[in-house]
Amino acid sequence: RLSHAYLFLGPGGVGKATTARALAAALNCTQPAEDGDACGTCPSCRRLAAGTHPDFLVISPEEGKTQIKIEVIRELRRLTAYPPLGGGWRVVVIKPAEALTAQNDAAANALLKTLEEPPPQHLLVLNARGEADLLPTIISRCHKLAFAPLPSALIIRELEDRRALTRSQAALVAALSGG
């Protein structure tokens, strides 16, 4: 069963945004695979891959800023009053979620209404490093999923198998990846 909001927690680069995009693809795919994954070839999947899907939104601070403005969250609330354009799910990724509370809590408090009364066919995904900089009221309304870096041994094995790298090349890439 799908929750209305998720809080993806973990360090940068561990796949939180990639997972959110894959979830959006699976929810909106018109020809899903038997295992529920997106096909990658239908019009919805192609639009998502191209970054032009009208029902996949990423909310981040403006360039050079640390805070998501309250006006952006108000516009999101206005948008969620309408059904998704493609007839599937509208997936909204807020990253980093800490930017909702940077300097003041206005944007986070504005988001609470949407979290308390989620519109149908809308999914919110908040990406954050940790819970410390988020309002407890935000945290309590999201289903939490923890992401962690992969062990070096697993990365090395996958690089050897999938990319045909030598053991030393794979070890170097694994070390540089940080998990």
N, C-alpha and C positions, 0 to 999 in steps of 0.2 A: 504494500500500500504506500502510495506516494504522500509525503508530507507537503504542506503548503509552503514551508520555508526551511532551508537548510543553512547551517553555519559550518562551513568548511574551515577547519583549523589546522594550521601547520606553517612551517617556514616557506619562504618563497622558493619557487622552482620545483615543488614536489608534485605538481599536477592538479592543483585545485581548479584553476581556470580551464584546463584541458578537460577535466572531468565534468565541469558544468556545461561546457560546449558539447561533449559527447552525450550528456543527459538530454540537452535540448534537441540534439539530432535524433536521438532515439524516440523522444516524445512526439516529434513532428514528422518523422519519416513516413512516407506513404507506401513504402514497400519494405517493411522491416524483415530482417532475417529471422529464422526460427528461434534463435536465442534472444530475440528482442533488440539486438543491436541495429543501428541504422545501416541502411544499404550503401550509402555513400554516393549513389548515382541518381536517385530521384530528384525532381526539381527542388524539393525542400532541402535535401541534403546538399545539393550543389550551391544553393543560395547561402546556406549556413557556412559552407567551406569558403565561399567567396566573401563572406562578411556582409552580405546584403539581405539577410533574412529579416523581414519586418517584425518578427516576433521573438527575436533574440537581441536583448539590449544589455549593454555593459555600461554601468554607471561608475565613473571614477572622478577624482578631482580634476579640475581644469589644469592644463599644462602649467607647471611651476607652482601649483598650489598644493596644500596639504589637506584641505577641507572640501567635502562635498557640500555645495550650497543648498540651503533649504528650498530654493526655487526649483532645483532639479528634482528633489523629492516630491514637491508639490505637483510638478508636471507628471511625474511617475504616477502619483495618486489619481490625477485626472485621466491619464491613459488607461489605468486599470479599471476604470468605470466602463470601458468598452471591451467587447470580446476580442480575442486574438484575431488578427487580420487573415491568417491562413487557415483558420478553423481548427487548429490543433491547440497547442499550448504556447503561451507567452512566457518565456524564461528571462528573468532579469537577474543579472549578476552585478553585485555591488562589491567593488574591490578598490582599495582595501576597505573593509567595513569599519576599520578604526577611523577612517576619514569622515565618518558620520558624526563622531564626537570630538574631532580635533577642534580645539579652541572653544567650542560650546556644544551643547547637546541639541540644538534646534532641529537639525536635519534628522537625527536619530528619533527625536520625539515625534516628528512629522511622519516618519515611517511606521511608528507604532500602530496607527489606525489601520494601515494596510495589513500589518501582521496580525492584528486582533480580529479583523474581519476580512479574511482573504477572499478575493474574488474568484469565481470558478475559472478553471483552466489557466490559472496564473501560478507560477512557481518563482519564488525568490531564493537566490543563492547568495549568501554573504560570505566573502572570503576574508579571513583574518589570520594573523600570525598567532594570536592567542586571545583569551577572553578578557584580559586585564583592562584594556582600553575601551570595552564595550559596556553599554548600559545593561544592568541585570535584566531589565524588562525586555530588551531585545533578545538576549541570550535565552531567556525562558520561553520565548515564543518560536524558537527555531529547533529543529532536530540537528544535533551536533554530530559531525563526522570528523575524526582526527586523521590527518595525513602526516606521514613521516618519510624522511629520506629512505631510499632503498639501500640495502647492504651492498658494499662494494663487490662482494663475491657474486651476487646476483647480476649486477650490472656487467661485470666482466664476462660472465657466462653468456648473457644475452648478446653482448657485442661480438663475442666470438662466433656465436651461432647465427645471428641475424646479419651481421655486417662483415663477417669473415676476417675480423681483425686478429692479429697475432696476440698472444697472451700479454706481451709487454705493451703493445699499443692499447689494448683494451684496458689494462691496468692504469695506464696514463690517463686515458679518457675518463675512466671511472673516478679517479682521484680528482680530476679537474671538474667533474660534474657536481661534486658535493652531494651526491645521492640522488 
